[in-house]
Amino acid sequence: MSGVRALRRPARLAPGARVAVVAPSGPVPEERLQAGLDVLRGWDLDAVAAPHVLDRHGEFGYLAGSDADRAADLQAAWCDPAVDAVICARGGYGVQRMVDLLDWPAMRAAGPKVFVGFSDITALHEAFAVRLGLVTLHGPMAAGVDFVKSARAQEHLKATLFTPETVRTVRSDGTALVPGRARGITLGGCLSLLAADLGTPHARPSARGGLLCLEDVGEETYRLDRCLTQLLRAGWLDGVAGLLLGSWARCEPYDGVRAMLADRLGGLGVPVAEQFGFGHCDDALTVAFGVAAELDAEAGTLTLDEPALR
């Protein structure tokens, strides 16, 4: 299997940059969208909402409008030369229904720009890596309650966007599940989405050589076990360099989740660090995917070789 490789870094943002907010997944509460746009505009960004960002699917209430309209919003924002960054409004579910409708050659021709999101957006992180060869940011979303109410999440994302050299090191609040140091290329996201993405044309065939970031939300321990076991049985984790574990919000008590993670991941023989503060948690940090980095599990640090953005 081919390994994970370093990807192209988009340019950092400057005051006045235009940021498009899109909704590729679930429906977006209008008041939270407005609050998020206000935060972005407070950073002197020209934040605009895509035309269908507040849509709701007529039949399936878990979707933000039709698949075609959600894809069209992302496509149009990405291919607009005036747009410097695309930030997702929220996660939920829906990316897997619309990702095949995107014109990837046209998006590649549009050139690199900043892309931000997490949760269901994991499928787009994989697709942007495979189809565009582009560094993306696993970070809080514009209409997420975890963003609009968290100064720490806002400040870390802002620093990553404007002064990425100041946040090259991300620090864990936890300990080493498996001690050690490792070098590799960052990738990952929501565990259940990575498992669901296996075998699709937009997913990497392997995490070999990668520093894999994993988190999830609202899953029972046996379901997390099932997803990890699927990745293991598929060979997707063969040759992974190290693992960083983020939040497991609204999952079962962490002691049980931790024991399962140690059982499933300990046999890989690579460093595993926990509680890295990314994902579905308060004050979530932003992590760049597609960048060469070093993990020190005992020190609880992930240090990028170079800033996330140029």
C-alpha positions in Angstrom: 0.0 0.0 0.0 1.2 3.5 -0.7 1.8 5.7 2.3 0.7 9.1 3.4 2.5 12.0 1.9 3.0 15.7 2.7 0.5 17.9 0.9 0.5 21.5 -0.6 0.0 24.2 2.0 -2.5 27.0 1.1 -1.7 30.6 1.9 -2.5 32.1 5.2 -5.2 34.7 5.5 -4.8 38.4 5.8 -7.3 41.1 7.0 -10.0 41.6 4.4 -9.8 38.0 3.0 -13.1 36.6 1.8 -14.3 33.5 3.7 -17.3 31.5 2.4 -19.4 29.5 4.9 -21.0 26.3 3.4 -23.2 23.6 4.8 -22.3 20.2 3.2 -23.9 18.1 5.9 -26.7 18.8 8.4 -29.1 21.8 8.8 -27.8 25.0 10.3 -29.5 27.1 13.0 -29.8 30.6 11.7 -28.9 32.3 15.0 -25.7 30.3 15.3 -24.8 30.9 11.7 -25.1 34.7 12.4 -23.1 34.4 15.6 -20.3 32.6 13.7 -20.3 35.1 10.9 -20.1 37.9 13.4 -17.0 36.3 15.0 -15.3 35.9 11.6 -16.2 39.5 10.7 -14.7 40.6 14.0 -11.4 39.2 12.7 -11.7 41.6 9.8 -12.6 38.8 7.4 -15.2 39.3 4.6 -17.4 36.4 5.8 -20.2 35.4 3.4 -22.8 32.6 3.6 -23.4 30.4 0.6 -26.8 30.6 -1.0 -28.2 27.3 0.4 -26.5 27.3 3.8 -29.8 27.6 5.6 -31.8 25.2 3.5 -33.4 22.1 4.9 -34.1 18.9 2.9 -37.8 18.5 2.2 -37.9 14.9 3.2 -34.8 14.1 5.3 -34.6 16.6 8.1 -31.0 15.6 8.9 -29.7 17.2 5.7 -29.1 20.9 4.9 -30.9 21.0 1.6 -30.6 18.7 -1.4 -27.4 16.9 -2.2 -27.1 18.8 -5.5 -27.4 22.2 -3.8 -25.0 21.4 -1.0 -22.4 20.3 -3.6 -23.1 23.3 -5.7 -22.4 25.7 -2.8 -19.1 24.1 -2.0 -18.1 23.9 -5.7 -19.0 27.5 -6.3 -17.2 28.8 -3.2 -14.1 26.8 -4.0 -13.9 27.8 -7.6 -14.6 31.5 -6.9 -11.2 33.3 -7.3 -12.4 36.0 -4.8 -12.8 33.4 -2.0 -9.6 32.7 0.1 -11.1 30.2 2.5 -14.1 27.8 2.9 -15.3 27.1 6.4 -18.0 24.5 7.0 -21.0 25.7 9.1 -21.5 22.4 10.9 -21.2 18.6 10.7 -24.0 16.0 11.2 -24.4 13.8 8.2 -24.5 14.3 4.4 -21.0 14.7 3.0 -21.0 11.1 1.7 -24.2 11.8 -0.3 -22.7 14.9 -2.1 -19.0 14.2 -2.4 -19.3 12.4 -5.7 -21.2 15.3 -7.2 -18.2 17.6 -7.0 -16.2 18.5 -10.1 -12.7 17.6 -8.7 -10.7 18.6 -11.8 -12.4 22.0 -11.7 -11.7 22.4 -8.0 -8.1 21.3 -8.5 -7.7 23.9 -11.2 -9.1 26.6 -8.9 -5.9 26.3 -6.9 -5.2 25.8 -3.2 -7.1 27.7 -0.5 -7.9 27.1 3.2 -10.6 24.6 4.1 -11.9 24.1 7.7 -14.2 21.6 9.4 -14.5 18.4 11.4 -16.9 15.6 12.3 -18.8 14.6 9.2 -16.4 16.8 7.3 -13.8 14.0 7.8 -14.9 12.6 4.4 -14.0 15.9 2.8 -10.6 16.0 4.5 -9.8 12.7 2.9 -11.2 13.8 -0.5 -9.2 17.0 -0.4 -6.1 15.1 0.3 -6.7 12.4 -2.4 -8.2 14.6 -5.1 -6.5 18.0 -4.5 -3.3 17.1 -2.6 -4.1 19.9 -0.2 -3.4 20.6 3.5 -6.7 21.1 5.4 -7.6 22.2 8.9 -9.5 20.0 11.3 -11.0 22.7 13.4 -14.2 24.3 14.8 -17.0 25.2 12.4 -18.6 28.6 11.9 -22.1 27.7 13.3 -20.9 25.3 15.9 -21.9 26.0 19.5 -18.4 24.9 20.5 -17.0 27.7 18.3 -19.4 30.6 19.0 -19.2 30.1 22.8 -15.5 29.3 23.1 -12.8 32.0 23.2 -10.0 29.4 23.2 -11.4 27.6 20.1 -11.8 31.0 18.4 -8.3 32.2 19.2 -6.6 29.0 18.2 -8.3 28.9 14.9 -7.6 32.6 14.3 -3.9 32.1 15.1 -3.8 29.1 12.7 -5.4 31.2 9.9 -3.4 34.4 10.4 -0.1 33.6 12.2 0.3 29.8 11.9 4.0 29.9 13.0 2.7 30.7 16.5 0.8 27.5 16.8 3.1 24.9 15.3 3.0 22.9 18.6 -0.3 21.4 19.9 -0.2 20.2 23.5 -2.2 17.4 25.1 -4.0 17.6 28.4 -3.5 13.9 29.0 -0.8 11.2 29.2 0.7 8.6 26.9 -1.4 5.6 26.3 1.7 4.1 24.7 4.9 6.1 25.2 7.4 7.0 22.5 8.2 9.5 19.7 7.3 9.2 16.0 7.5 11.3 12.9 4.9 11.2 10.1 2.2 13.1 8.2 -0.9 14.2 10.0 -4.3 12.9 9.0 -7.5 11.6 10.4 -10.7 12.9 11.9 -13.9 11.2 13.2 -13.3 7.5 13.7 -16.7 6.3 12.5 -16.4 8.5 9.3 -13.0 7.1 8.5 -14.4 3.5 8.8 -17.4 4.4 6.6 -15.1 5.9 4.0 -13.0 2.7 3.5 -13.0 1.5 -0.1 -14.3 4.7 -1.6 -12.5 6.5 -4.4 -12.0 9.6 -2.2 -10.3 7.8 0.7 -6.6 7.0 1.2 -5.9 3.3 0.9 -3.7 3.3 4.0 -2.5 5.5 6.9 1.0 4.1 6.5 3.6 6.7 7.6 0.9 8.9 9.1 0.3 10.4 12.5 -3.3 9.5 12.8 -5.7 11.8 14.7 -8.9 10.0 16.0 -11.9 11.2 17.9 -15.7 10.6 17.9 -18.9 11.6 19.6 -22.0 9.9 21.0 -20.9 6.3 20.3 -21.1 3.3 22.6 -17.8 1.6 23.3 -18.6 -1.5 21.2 -19.3 0.7 18.2 -16.0 2.4 18.5 -14.4 -1.0 18.9 -16.2 -2.1 15.7 -14.8 0.9 13.7 -11.3 0.4 15.0 -11.4 -3.3 14.3 -12.6 -2.7 10.8 -9.7 -0.3 10.2 -7.3 -3.0 11.6 -8.8 -5.9 9.6 -8.7 -3.8 6.4 -5.0 -3.2 6.9 -5.6 0.5 6.9 -3.5 1.0 10.1 -0.6 -1.1 8.9 2.5 1.0 9.1 0.9 3.9 10.9 3.7 5.9 12.6 1.7 7.1 15.7 -1.7 8.0 17.0 -3.2 11.1 18.6 -6.5 10.7 20.4 -8.9 13.6 20.8 -12.3 13.9 22.5 -14.8 11.1 23.0 -17.7 13.4 24.0 -21.0 11.8 24.9 -19.5 8.3 24.6 -19.5 5.9 27.5 -17.4 6.7 30.6 -13.8 7.4 29.5 -12.2 4.7 31.6 -14.0 2.0 29.5 -13.3 3.8 26.2 -9.7 4.2 27.2 -9.4 0.5 28.0 -10.8 -0.4 24.6 -8.5 2.0 22.8 -5.5 0.5 24.6 -6.6 -3.0 23.7 -7.2 -2.2 20.0 -4.3 0.2 19.4 -1.6 -1.0 21.9 -0.6 -3.9 19.6 0.4 -1.6 16.8 3.7 -1.0 18.5 3.7 2.8 17.9 3.3 5.8 20.2 -0.3 6.7 21.2 -1.1 9.9 23.0 -4.5 10.8 24.4 -6.7 13.9 25.3 -5.2 16.2 22.6 -8.2 18.5 22.8 -9.4 18.3 19.2 -12.9 17.2 18.0 -16.3 17.3 19.7 -15.2 19.0 22.9 -15.2 22.4 24.6 -12.4 24.7 23.5 -11.4 22.4 20.6 -8.0 23.1 19.0 -7.3 23.3 15.3 -5.0 20.6 13.8 -3.5 20.7 10.3 -3.8 17.6 8.2 -1.2 16.8 5.5 1.8 18.3 7.3 5.0 16.5 8.4 5.2 16.5 12.2 6.7 14.9 15.3 4.7 13.3 18.0 6.2 13.0 21.5 3.6 10.9 23.4 5.2 11.3 26.8 5.6 15.1 26.5 2.1 15.3 25.0 3.2 17.4 22.0 2.6 17.4 18.3 5.0 19.7 16.6 4.7 20.6 12.9 7.8 20.8 10.8 6.5 24.0 9.2 3.4 26.2 9.8 0.1 24.8 8.6 -0.3 27.6 6.0 2.3 29.4 3.9 
